[in-house]
């Protein structure tokens, strides 16, 4: 299978790669035990409903949530 990546196409056109990706206005780094993460990767099995709702609200305010 042959994959085409946008970075390769940009490199061919001599586009500057540094700083060319979209930037989030805010970042939230969340650390949680790996064994607790669910398949969906947005929720952990022992997260409270209020925390899940708060994380969803963060995404709607242009905050990138990194898990």
C-alpha positions as CSV (number, residue, x, y, z in Angstrom):
1,X,0.0,0.0,0.0
2,X,1.3,3.4,-1.0
3,X,0.6,6.3,1.4
4,X,0.8,10.0,0.5
5,X,1.5,12.3,3.3
6,X,0.9,16.1,3.2
7,X,4.3,16.7,4.7
8,X,5.9,14.9,1.7
9,X,3.9,17.0,-0.8
10,X,4.8,20.2,1.0
11,X,8.5,19.2,1.0
12,X,8.3,18.6,-2.8
13,X,6.9,22.1,-3.2
14,X,9.6,23.6,-0.9
15,X,6.9,24.8,1.5
16,X,8.2,25.6,5.0
17,X,7.0,22.8,7.3
18,X,7.7,24.5,10.7
19,X,4.6,26.1,12.0
20,X,2.4,25.0,9.1
21,X,-0.1,23.0,11.2
22,X,-3.1,24.4,13.0
23,X,-2.5,25.6,16.5
24,X,-4.9,25.2,19.4
25,X,-5.6,28.3,21.4
26,X,-5.4,26.2,24.6
27,X,-4.1,22.8,25.6
28,X,-5.2,20.5,28.4
29,X,-2.8,17.7,29.2
30,X,-4.6,14.8,31.1
31,X,-2.7,12.0,32.7
32,X,-4.7,8.9,33.7
33,X,-3.6,5.3,34.3
34,X,-3.3,3.5,30.9
35,X,-5.3,0.5,31.9
36,X,-8.3,2.6,32.7
37,X,-8.7,4.1,29.2
38,X,-11.6,2.8,27.1
39,X,-11.4,2.0,23.5
40,X,-12.9,5.3,22.6
41,X,-9.8,7.0,24.1
42,X,-11.8,10.0,25.3
43,X,-12.9,8.5,28.5
44,X,-11.5,6.3,31.2
45,X,-13.5,3.6,32.9
46,X,-13.4,5.3,36.3
47,X,-14.0,8.9,35.1
48,X,-16.9,10.7,36.7
49,X,-19.7,11.9,34.4
50,X,-19.0,15.5,35.4
51,X,-15.4,15.1,34.3
52,X,-16.5,13.6,31.0
53,X,-18.9,16.6,30.5
54,X,-16.1,19.0,31.4
55,X,-13.7,17.4,28.8
56,X,-16.5,17.7,26.2
57,X,-17.0,21.3,27.0
58,X,-13.2,22.0,26.7
59,X,-13.3,20.7,23.2
60,X,-16.1,23.0,22.2
61,X,-14.1,26.0,23.4
62,X,-11.2,25.3,20.9
63,X,-9.2,23.6,23.6
64,X,-7.1,20.7,22.4
65,X,-7.4,17.9,24.9
66,X,-4.3,15.6,24.9
67,X,-4.7,12.2,26.6
